[in-house]
Amino acid sequence: METNFISIQEASEISQKSIQTIRRAIKSKKVKVRKMKTPQGFNYLVDKKSLCGFYGVQNVNTAKTIDKDDNIADVDFKIATSKSSKKDIISPDEFRNFTKILEKMVSQHSDERQNFIRLVNTLQEKVFVLENQINLLKAPAKKWYQVWK
């Protein structure tokens, strides 16, 4: 069963509008949405039909891309089979779509890797600062009255 609700990111890709524009349309109640509760708050799922009706989108691509949670969603590619050779053949358009999705995944992976490395470096710096502060707070070797001895 195909779902009629999509994420804000997917809605922005379909309508060729920015995510912020989609959020403004949600706030002004121009498109129908459903709230999905998460531990961090709420995620909004946009109704495809109301989105297409509001922005006048005719051709809606139903192939899913990568979710926000970095889970790879199912990508529906129809594979045409030739009757004479019984081999699977992918059309050039489907191959281009597949390569675009792979390029997006690779670029997203490299961006996330760089962000992770920055996070690790930041944490290492904070640990170094905390270790220095702990060393400064340690009790001195001599007590204050032993200075004159």
N, C-alpha and C positions, 0 to 999 in steps of 0.2 A: 504494500500500500504506500503510495507516494504521499509524503507530507506536504501540506500547503503552507507551512511556516518555515521561514529561513532566517538565518542570523543577519544582523545589521551589516556585517561585512559582505555577505553574499548579496544582500539587497543593494548595497552600494555598487557592487560589480555589475549586477544585472541592469540597474538603472543608469549607470555611468555618472552617478552623483557621488559626492563625498559622504563619508560616514556622518559628519556633522550635519549635513543637509538632511539625511535620513532621520537623525535624532530630532531635528527641528520639526520634521513632518510628523513624527511620533508625538512630540510634545503638543503640537497644535491639533492632534487627533485627525489628521488627513489620511493616515493609513491605519489599518487595523493591526493590533499587536497582541501578543500574549506574553505575560511575565513568567519567567522561569526562575525559581528561587535557587540560589547557589550559596555556599558558605560565605562568600564575600559580599553578597547583595542580590541583585536581580540582573538577569539577562533578558533582553527583549527579543522576541521572535516575531518577525514581520510576516504578515499574510501576503502570499505571492500575488493573489488576484487583486487585492486593494492596491498594492504597489504598482502593478502593471497598469491598473486603471488610472491611478493618479498621475503617473509619469508618462503614460501612453506608450509603454514598451510592448512591442508586438512579439518578437522572437525571444523566448525565454530559454536559455540553455540550462538543461536540467543536470548537467554534469557537476558533481560536487567537487570542491577543492579542499584544502587543508583547513580543519577546524581551528578555533582559537586555542584549544587545549593541546595543540600540536599532534593530534591524532589524525592519521591519514584516513579520510572518509572513503567510502566506496566510489570509485570512478566508473561510471557506466559508459563503456565504449561498445558500440555494436560492431561485431566482427562479421564482415560479409564472407560467406563461403562460396567458392566457385563450385559448380556442380560437376564440371569435367575433371578437375584435378583433386577435389575433396581436400584442399589445403586452406588454412585460414589466411585471409588476406585483409589487411587494414587499409582503408582508403587514405589518400594523402591528407585530407582535411582532418581526419581522426588522428593521424600520426602527428600532424602539426599541433593539434590540441594536446596530445599526450606529451610532446616535447616541451610545450609551454608550461604545462603543469609540473613536469620534472624540473625545468629551469627555476620555476618559482620555489619548489621544494628545496633545491640546492642552495639558492640564494638565501632563503629563510634559514636554512641550517647554518650557513656560514655567518649570518647576522647573529643568530642565537649563540653560536660558538664564541663569537667576539664578545658579546654581552656577558657570557659566562666567564670568560677569561678576565674581563674587567672586574666582575664581581669578586672573583677569587683574589685578584691583586688588591682590591680595596679591603677585603677581609684580612689579608695578610698584613697590610699596613696597619689596620686597626689593632690586630693582635700584637704587633711590634710596639705600638704606642702604649697599649695596656701593660705589656711586660715591663716597659721602662717606668711606667707609673707605679707599678707594684714594687720594683726595685727601689724607687725613691721613698716609698712608704715604709719599707722595712726598717726595723729598729736599728739605730746606729750601734756600732760595735762598742763604743764607750758610753757610759751614762753621763748625764750632764754634770754631775758632781765629780767625775773622774778626770775632768779636764785639768784640774790643778795638781793632780798627782803625778 
